[in-house]
């Protein structure tokens, strides 16, 4: 029995499809299928029901899956521990959602080049669900994502709580006001991120709690596009404080909503049982210090 056979088996079990499993494993589908057949012969049990294009675990397969994952987990932990040897190179992989990576982690990773010169840091930007899966499957050592996270296999550590700010064009009537309430937003055209964004879902929940139905006129995939729409007076939006950049003051004004103003919690997540290298711990220690050094913006009107 080979380690790669176990990896192929787990890939098929998780994708329920031999073609998708082969793509995920970077191997041809016939080769993967052949290795699964060899594995079934070795364990003496059929591991999958082949139902057309779908592969469903047999009872034996479901039992074997738990053991296979445990074996791969221990192999990966051993590999990570060896790679953490002082005489060997160190590499970690960090993930973050789109509203965190460019505003918090990217400049921090650049700073780490001087603070942790012997540590190689890889980074991945994505949606929360993909990042949580990356941590669970071992593709990511850490990820910074908005709460809540319900996956029981990851540990969550609150990193910061930040306000969600109303953002309008410099020439918008709101830009000169000191107070804006939710009621003031009626009739405004909103620019928002797509439905896959956790920020969009959180804002929708906040409005729902206040029985307010905003008119969503534009949906964007990137924060930079959203800001462009707002700066041109095509709508208003809500963004986390992290997304406010010094250059924004030329075209945008950020304001706090009065009353029950929305906030979001950002957390660092990591696998509960996976070996955490010295590089991970050093990175996390410095990240905590970086966040602790950030001062919240107090005024209601932010130019």
Buried (B, 14 or more C-beta within 10 A) or exposed (E): EEEEBBBBBBBBBBBBBBBBBBBBBEBEBEEBBEBBEEBBEEBEBBBBEEEEEEBEBBEBBEEBBEEBBEBBBEEBBEEBEEBBEEEEEBBBBBBBBBBBBBBBBBEBBEEBEEEBEEBEBEBBBBBBEBBBBBBBBBBBBBBBBBBEBEBEEBBBEEBBEBBBBBBBBBEBEBBEBEEBEBEBBEEBBBBBBEEBBBBBBBBBEBBEEBEEEBEBBBBBEEBEBBBBBBBEBEBBBBBBBBBBEEEBEEBBBBBBBBEEBBBBBBBBBBBEEBBBBEBBEBBBEBBBEBBEEEEEBEEBBBE
